[in-house]
Amino acid sequence: MAGRNLSVLARQFSSSATNHAVVRTPVAVHGIEGRYASALYSAASKQKALDAVEKDLAAITAQLKKDARLADFLMDPSVQKNVKLDGIGGVADKMKLNPLSKNLLLALADNNRFTFIPAVASTFSTIMAAHRGEVTCAVTTAKPLDDAMAKEVTAALNGFLKKGEKALITFAVDPALVGGMVVSIGDKFCDMSMATKLNKYSELLKAAA
């Protein structure tokens, strides 16, 4: 009976965004994780629970990384679905999750999509960053940038943003690039690495041979 009731809740969550006017995400997201994250964003927007849900998803993801027994239980194909539904419902109650966060977990459980929890959480974070006017930027170089160059790159990236947007920049190092840099701004990507140029030259030489 408990498992059946939880399944009903899961179905309520998955259809709640289509029963009323959908609140569209501020940034396009794709895939299965995008559909779940979009539905959750719409429902949370209407209930003014965006921040609470974002916190919940971060907590859930951290818990799955920390608690190997829980992760193994959820991924174990030999455990019946209704047992998993009861289990994940209990975990949600123990963690005092927002009802929308709990219903997300139940919806994923009802469709045997536990492996999508981290991806849904990450996609929801992307949506929330756009909701706050934040734009995720990643800069990867062959060697660490000094302070002066980092400031110059930061200023250049800020120049691409619209009014009211804020850049969230992360710097990473990948010696395989040889030189130059790889930059992503939101969903835009630019590869200016020496490694890519050398590969292109190599392909041209092979084609000419």
Backbone as numpy.savetxt, mean C-alpha at the origin, in Angstrom:
# Nx Ny Nz CAx CAy CAz Cx Cy Cz
-22.48 -21.03 13.67 -23.31 -19.82 13.67 -22.45 -18.56 13.67
-21.39 -18.56 14.55 -20.53 -17.38 14.63 -19.84 -17.12 13.30
-19.34 -18.23 12.69 -18.67 -18.07 11.41 -19.60 -17.52 10.35
-20.87 -17.98 10.36 -21.83 -17.52 9.37 -22.13 -16.03 9.57
-22.25 -15.61 10.83 -22.51 -14.19 11.12 -21.35 -13.32 10.65
-20.12 -13.81 10.84 -18.96 -13.04 10.41 -18.91 -12.95 8.89
-19.35 -14.02 8.21 -19.39 -13.98 6.75 -20.36 -12.92 6.26
-21.47 -12.78 6.96 -22.45 -11.75 6.61 -21.84 -10.37 6.76
-21.10 -10.15 7.84 -20.44 -8.87 8.05 -19.45 -8.59 6.93
-18.73 -9.62 6.52 -17.76 -9.45 5.46 -18.44 -9.02 4.16
-19.57 -9.66 3.85 -20.29 -9.29 2.64 -20.85 -7.87 2.74
-21.25 -7.48 3.95 -21.75 -6.12 4.14 -20.66 -5.11 3.82
-19.43 -5.43 4.26 -18.33 -4.50 3.99 -18.06 -4.41 2.50
-17.98 -5.57 1.84 -17.59 -5.57 0.44 -18.63 -4.90 -0.45
-19.87 -4.80 0.00 -20.91 -4.19 -0.83 -21.30 -2.80 -0.35
-20.80 -2.38 0.82 -21.24 -1.12 1.40 -20.92 0.07 0.51
-19.77 0.01 -0.20 -19.37 1.14 -1.03 -20.22 1.27 -2.29
-20.91 0.19 -2.65 -21.72 0.27 -3.86 -23.18 0.53 -3.56
-23.56 0.41 -2.28 -24.95 0.67 -1.90 -25.25 2.16 -1.87
-24.22 2.96 -1.72 -24.38 4.41 -1.67 -23.39 5.04 -2.63
-23.43 6.36 -2.74 -22.49 7.05 -3.62 -21.06 6.76 -3.18
-20.24 6.37 -4.11 -18.85 6.02 -3.81 -18.00 7.28 -3.67
-17.19 7.33 -2.62 -16.22 8.41 -2.46 -14.96 7.97 -3.20
-14.63 8.67 -4.26 -13.50 8.25 -5.09 -12.16 8.55 -4.42
-11.20 7.69 -4.69 -9.86 7.88 -4.13 -9.17 9.05 -4.83
-8.31 9.78 -4.12 -7.63 10.93 -4.72 -6.51 10.52 -5.67
-6.20 9.24 -5.72 -5.17 8.74 -6.61 -5.63 7.38 -7.13
-5.29 7.09 -8.37 -5.71 5.81 -8.96 -4.92 4.65 -8.36
-5.62 3.59 -7.99 -4.97 2.38 -7.49 -5.52 1.19 -8.28
-4.74 0.13 -8.34 -5.09 -0.96 -9.23 -5.00 -2.31 -8.54
-5.49 -3.33 -9.23 -5.39 -4.69 -8.73 -6.43 -5.00 -7.66
-6.34 -6.24 -7.15 -7.26 -6.68 -6.11 -7.11 -5.82 -4.86
-5.85 -5.56 -4.49 -5.61 -4.73 -3.29 -6.18 -3.34 -3.47
-6.14 -2.83 -4.71 -6.69 -1.51 -4.99 -8.21 -1.47 -4.81
-8.88 -2.55 -5.21 -10.34 -2.60 -5.06 -10.74 -2.60 -3.58
-10.04 -3.41 -2.78 -10.35 -3.45 -1.35 -10.02 -2.11 -0.67
-8.86 -1.56 -1.01 -8.44 -0.29 -0.40 -9.38 0.84 -0.79
-9.84 0.85 -2.05 -10.76 1.89 -2.52 -12.10 1.80 -1.80
-12.62 0.58 -1.65 -13.89 0.39 -0.95 -13.76 0.82 0.51
-12.63 0.49 1.12 -12.40 0.87 2.51 -12.28 2.39 2.65
-11.59 3.02 1.71 -11.45 4.48 1.74 -12.81 5.16 1.64
-13.65 4.65 0.74 -14.98 5.22 0.56 -15.80 5.10 1.84
-15.80 3.89 2.43 -16.57 3.66 3.66 -16.03 4.48 4.82
-14.71 4.54 4.95 -14.09 5.28 6.06 -14.29 6.78 5.91
-14.32 7.27 4.67 -14.56 8.70 4.43 -15.93 9.09 4.94
-16.93 8.25 4.62 -18.30 8.55 5.04 -18.45 8.53 6.55
-17.69 7.68 7.21 -17.80 7.57 8.67 -16.75 8.39 9.41
-15.98 9.19 8.64 -14.93 10.04 9.22 -13.98 9.20 10.08
-13.57 8.09 9.52 -12.70 7.16 10.26 -11.41 6.86 9.51
-11.02 7.74 8.61 -9.83 7.50 7.79 -8.57 7.31 8.62
-8.32 8.21 9.56 -7.11 8.12 10.37 -7.10 6.86 11.23
-8.26 6.52 11.79 -8.36 5.33 12.64 -8.09 4.07 11.84
-8.64 4.00 10.64 -8.45 2.83 9.79 -6.99 2.72 9.34
-6.39 3.85 9.00 -4.98 3.83 8.58 -4.10 3.29 9.71
-4.37 3.72 10.93 -3.62 3.21 12.09 -3.84 1.72 12.27
-5.08 1.29 12.12 -5.42 -0.12 12.28 -4.65 -0.99 11.29
-4.62 -0.57 10.05 -3.95 -1.37 9.02 -2.46 -1.49 9.29
-1.86 -0.40 9.78 -0.44 -0.44 10.14 -0.22 -1.42 11.30
-1.15 -1.39 12.27 -1.04 -2.27 13.44 -1.22 -3.73 13.04
-2.17 -3.99 12.13 -2.43 -5.36 11.67 -1.21 -5.92 10.95
-0.64 -5.11 10.05 0.53 -5.55 9.29 1.70 -5.85 10.22
1.90 -4.97 11.21 2.98 -5.18 12.18 2.74 -6.45 12.99
1.49 -6.69 13.37 1.15 -7.88 14.16 1.43 -9.16 13.38
1.10 -9.17 12.11 1.34 -10.35 11.28 2.84 -10.63 11.13
3.64 -9.57 11.07 5.09 -9.75 10.97 5.66 -10.27 12.29
5.07 -9.78 13.38 5.59 -10.13 14.71 5.11 -11.49 15.19
3.87 -11.83 14.87 3.25 -13.06 15.38 3.22 -14.13 14.29
4.26 -14.95 14.26 4.37 -15.99 13.23 3.24 -17.02 13.35
2.81 -17.29 14.57 1.74 -18.29 14.76 0.44 -17.81 14.14
0.15 -16.53 14.31 -1.06 -15.97 13.71 -0.99 -16.03 12.19
0.15 -15.64 11.65 0.33 -15.65 10.19 0.20 -17.07 9.65
0.82 -18.02 10.33 0.75 -19.42 9.88 -0.69 -19.94 9.95
-1.40 -19.57 11.01 -2.80 -20.00 11.18 -3.66 -19.49 10.02
-3.47 -18.22 9.66 -4.29 -17.63 8.60 -3.95 -18.19 7.23
-2.68 -18.56 7.03 -2.25 -19.06 5.72 -2.41 -20.57 5.58
-2.69 -21.27 6.67 -2.79 -22.72 6.64 -4.04 -23.17 5.87
-3.87 -23.83 4.72 -5.03 -24.25 3.92 -5.86 -25.35 4.58
-5.29 -26.03 5.58 -6.02 -27.12 6.23 -7.03 -26.60 7.27
-6.91 -25.33 7.66 -7.83 -24.75 8.64 -9.08 -24.27 7.91
-10.24 -24.68 8.38 -11.50 -24.33 7.73 -11.75 -22.83 7.78
-12.46 -22.34 6.75 -12.70 -20.90 6.63 -13.45 -20.34 7.84
-14.47 -21.06 8.34 -15.24 -20.52 9.46 -14.39 -20.40 10.72
-13.39 -21.30 10.87 -12.48 -21.22 12.01 -11.59 -19.98 11.88
-11.13 -19.72 10.66 -10.30 -18.54 10.42 -11.11 -17.26 10.65
-12.37 -17.27 10.21 -13.23 -16.11 10.41 -13.40 -15.81 11.89
-13.66 -16.86 12.66 -13.78 -16.68 14.12 -12.48 -16.15 14.70
-11.36 -16.73 14.23 -10.06 -16.34 14.75 -9.71 -14.90 14.44
-9.90 -14.49 13.18 -9.55 -13.12 12.81 -10.50 -12.12 13.45
-11.75 -12.54 13.66 -12.69 -11.66 14.36 -12.26 -11.45 15.80
-11.77 -12.52 16.42 -11.29 -12.41 17.80 -10.06 -11.52 17.90
-9.16 -11.65 16.93 -7.95 -10.81 16.92 -8.34 -9.34 16.77
-9.29 -9.06 15.87 -9.74 -7.69 15.65 -10.35 -7.10 16.92
-11.13 -7.91 17.62 -11.75 -7.44 18.87 -10.68 -7.18 19.94
-9.70 -8.09 20.01 -8.64 -7.94 21.01 -7.81 -6.69 20.75
-7.60 -6.38 19.47 -6.82 -5.20 19.09 -7.67 -3.93 19.10
-8.98 -4.09 19.35 -9.91 -2.97 19.40 -9.89 -2.17 18.09
-9.99 -2.91 17.00 -9.98 -2.27 15.68 -11.31 -1.58 15.40
-11.24 -0.58 14.56 -12.45 0.07 14.08 -13.30 -0.98 13.35
-14.62 -0.92 13.46 -15.48 -1.91 12.79 -15.18 -2.04 11.29
-14.80 -0.95 10.63 -14.49 -1.02 9.20 -13.23 -1.84 8.96
-12.25 -1.67 9.83 -11.00 -2.44 9.71 -11.28 -3.92 9.93
-12.11 -4.19 10.92 -12.49 -5.58 11.20 -13.22 -6.18 10.01
-14.14 -5.43 9.43 -14.90 -5.94 8.30 -14.02 -6.17 7.07
-12.97 -5.35 6.92 -12.02 -5.59 5.84 -11.38 -6.96 6.01
-10.91 -7.24 7.23 -10.27 -8.53 7.49 -11.23 -9.68 7.22
-12.49 -9.49 7.61 -13.49 -10.53 7.40 -13.77 -10.73 5.90
-13.78 -9.62 5.16 -14.00 -9.71 3.72 -12.85 -10.46 3.05
-11.62 -10.16 3.46 -10.46 -10.86 2.93 -10.50 -12.33 3.30
-10.90 -12.60 4.56 -10.99 -13.98 5.03 -12.05 -14.75 4.26
-13.16 -14.10 4.00 -14.28 -14.75 3.32 -13.90 -15.15 1.89
-12.90 -14.47 1.35 -12.45 -14.75 -0.02 -11.07 -15.42 -0.05
-10.63 -15.89 1.12 -9.32 -16.56 1.22 -8.19 -15.70 0.64
-8.18 -14.43 1.04 -7.17 -13.51 0.51 -6.34 -12.88 1.63
-5.97 -13.68 2.61 -5.16 -13.16 3.71 -3.82 -12.62 3.22
-3.28 -13.21 2.16 -1.98 -12.77 1.67 -2.02 -11.33 1.16
-3.22 -10.80 0.92 -3.35 -9.44 0.41 -3.36 -8.38 1.51
-3.36 -8.80 2.77 -3.44 -7.82 3.87 -2.34 -6.77 3.77
-1.04 -7.16 3.65 0.02 -6.13 3.55 -0.16 -5.24 2.33
-0.55 -5.83 1.20 -0.72 -5.04 -0.03 -1.87 -4.05 0.09
-2.96 -4.48 0.71 -4.11 -3.58 0.92 -3.70 -2.44 1.85
-2.96 -2.78 2.91 -2.51 -1.76 3.86 -1.60 -0.75 3.18
-0.68 -1.25 2.35 0.24 -0.36 1.63 -0.51 0.53 0.64
-1.47 -0.05 -0.06 -2.26 0.73 -1.03 -3.09 1.78 -0.32
-3.65 1.42 0.83 -4.44 2.39 1.60 -3.55 3.54 2.06
-2.31 3.23 2.43 -1.36 4.28 2.84 -1.09 5.23 1.68
-0.98 4.67 0.48 -0.76 5.49 -0.72 -1.94 6.42 -0.95
-3.14 5.88 -0.78 -4.35 6.69 -0.94 -4.39 7.81 0.10
-4.05 7.47 1.35 -4.08 8.46 2.42 -3.03 9.54 2.22
-1.88 9.16 1.70 -0.84 10.15 1.42 -1.34 11.16 0.40
-2.03 10.66 -0.64 -2.61 11.56 -1.65 -3.71 12.39 -1.04
-4.48 11.80 -0.13 -5.57 12.51 0.55 -5.02 13.71 1.34
-3.82 13.54 1.89 -3.19 14.63 2.66 -2.36 15.56 1.78
-2.34 15.29 0.49 -1.55 16.13 -0.41 -0.10 15.76 -0.43
0.23 14.56 0.07 1.60 14.09 0.09 1.90 13.30 -1.18
3.09 13.50 -1.73 3.50 12.78 -2.93 4.77 12.01 -2.59
4.71 10.71 -2.74 5.86 9.86 -2.42 6.89 9.95 -3.54
8.10 10.31 -3.16 9.20 10.42 -4.12 10.35 9.52 -3.65
10.94 8.81 -4.57 12.08 7.94 -4.24 13.24 8.27 -5.16
14.41 8.46 -4.56 15.61 8.77 -5.33 16.65 7.70 -5.03
17.10 7.00 -6.05 18.12 5.96 -5.87 19.35 6.33 -6.68
20.49 6.32 -6.00 21.75 6.69 -6.65 22.80 5.60 -6.40
23.87 5.63 -7.20 24.92 4.62 -7.05 25.72 4.84 -5.77
25.83 6.09 -5.37 26.55 6.45 -4.14 25.69 7.41 -3.33
25.89 7.46 -2.01 25.10 8.39 -1.18 25.31 9.84 -1.63
24.26 10.62 -1.63 24.35 12.04 -1.98 24.84 12.84 -0.78
25.67 13.84 -1.03 26.05 14.72 0.08 24.89 15.68 0.35
24.98 16.42 1.45 23.87 17.29 1.87 23.50 18.31 0.80
24.52 18.89 0.17 24.26 19.92 -0.84 23.50 19.34 -2.03
23.92 18.16 -2.49 23.26 17.54 -3.64 21.85 17.08 -3.27
21.68 16.57 -2.04 20.36 16.13 -1.59 19.38 17.31 -1.57
19.86 18.47 -1.11 19.02 19.66 -1.09 18.66 20.10 -2.50
19.62 19.97 -3.41 19.38 20.37 -4.81 18.32 19.45 -5.44
18.44 18.14 -5.17 17.47 17.19 -5.71 16.09 17.44 -5.11
16.06 17.70 -3.79 14.80 17.98 -3.11 14.10 19.19 -3.72
14.88 20.25 -3.96 14.32 21.46 -4.56 13.78 21.18 -5.96
14.51 20.36 -6.71 14.07 20.03 -8.07 12.77 19.23 -8.04
12.66 18.28 -7.12 11.44 17.47 -7.02 10.25 18.33 -6.60
10.48 19.24 -5.66 9.40 20.12 -5.22 8.86 20.96 -6.37
9.72 21.23 -7.35 9.31 22.03 -8.49 8.30 21.31 -9.38
8.21 19.98 -9.25 7.26 19.22 -10.06 5.88 19.10 -9.40
5.79 19.51 -8.14 4.54 19.33 -7.40 3.54 20.45 -7.65
2.28 20.12 -7.48 1.23 21.12 -7.59 1.11 21.90 -6.29
0.44 23.02 -6.34 0.25 23.84 -5.14 -0.51 23.03 -4.08
0.00 23.06 -2.86 -0.64 22.35 -1.77 -0.11 20.94 -1.55
0.71 20.45 -2.49 1.28 19.11 -2.35 2.59 19.17 -1.57
2.90 18.07 -0.90 4.12 17.99 -0.10 4.88 16.73 -0.49
6.18 16.88 -0.75 6.99 15.74 -1.17 7.47 14.94 0.05
7.28 13.63 -0.02 7.84 12.73 0.99 8.96 11.97 0.29
10.18 12.43 0.50 11.32 11.91 -0.28 12.14 10.90 0.52
12.43 9.78 -0.12 13.33 8.79 0.47 14.53 8.64 -0.47
15.71 8.53 0.12 16.94 8.34 -0.65 17.47 6.93 -0.41
17.88 6.28 -1.47 18.43 4.93 -1.36 19.68 4.82 -2.23
20.49 3.81 -1.92 21.74 3.60 -2.66 21.74 2.21 -3.29
22.07 2.17 -4.59 22.19 0.90 -5.30 23.42 0.98 -6.20
24.55 0.39 -5.77 25.80 0.45 -6.55 25.65 -0.07 -7.97
24.65 -0.94 -8.22 24.45 -1.52 -9.55 24.10 -0.46 -10.59
23.67 0.71 -10.14 23.32 1.77 -11.08 24.56 2.35 -11.77
25.73 2.15 -11.18 27.03 2.64 -11.67 27.15 4.15 -11.51
26.20 4.89 -12.00 26.18 6.35 -11.88 24.80 6.87 -12.19
24.61 8.20 -12.08 23.30 8.78 -12.35 22.32 8.45 -11.23
21.03 8.47 -11.57 20.01 8.20 -10.55 18.72 7.71 -11.18
17.91 7.07 -10.32 16.57 6.64 -10.71 15.61 7.39 -9.80
14.63 8.06 -10.39 13.71 8.90 -9.62 12.27 8.52 -9.89
11.47 8.41 -8.84 10.03 8.21 -9.01 9.31 9.31 -8.24
8.29 9.88 -8.87 7.46 10.91 -8.24 6.01 10.44 -8.38
5.45 9.97 -7.29 4.12 9.40 -7.36 4.14 8.17 -8.26
3.34 8.18 -9.31 3.31 7.04 -10.23 4.17 7.27 -11.47
4.98 8.35 -11.45 5.86 8.64 -12.58 7.27 8.12 -12.26
7.97 7.66 -13.29 9.27 7.02 -13.09 10.25 7.51 -14.14
11.46 7.81 -13.71 12.49 8.27 -14.64 13.82 7.60 -14.30
14.35 6.85 -15.27 15.62 6.13 -15.06 16.73 6.89 -15.78
17.57 7.56 -15.00 18.70 8.31 -15.56 20.02 7.67 -15.14
19.99 6.37 -14.86 21.19 5.69 -14.38 22.15 5.37 -15.51
23.43 5.30 -15.16 24.46 4.95 -16.13 24.29 3.50 -16.58
23.84 2.63 -15.67 23.66 1.22 -16.00 22.65 1.05 -17.13
21.56 1.79 -17.06 20.54 1.70 -18.11 21.07 2.22 -19.44
21.84 3.31 -19.38 22.43 3.84 -20.61 23.39 2.84 -21.24
24.23 2.20 -20.40 25.18 1.22 -20.91 24.46 0.03 -21.53
23.35 -0.39 -20.90 22.57 -1.50 -21.44 22.00 -1.14 -22.82
21.53 0.10 -22.95 20.98 0.54 -24.23 22.06 0.56 -25.31
23.25 1.07 -24.92 24.36 1.10 -25.88 24.75 -0.30 -26.30
24.74 -1.22 -25.31 25.10 -2.61 -25.60 24.11 -3.24 -26.57
22.82 -2.96 -26.37 21.78 -3.50 -27.25 21.94 -2.94 -28.67
22.29 -1.64 -28.76 22.48 -1.02 -30.08 23.65 -1.65 -30.83
24.74 -1.91 -30.06 25.92 -2.52 -30.66 25.63 -3.93 -31.15
24.86 -4.68 -30.35 24.50 -6.06 -30.73 23.63 -6.05 -31.97
22.71 -5.07 -32.03 21.81 -4.99 -33.18 22.58 -4.63 -34.46
23.64 -3.84 -34.28 24.43 -3.39 -35.45 25.42 -4.44 -35.92
25.74 -5.38 -35.02 26.76 -6.41 -35.35 26.26 -7.39 -36.40
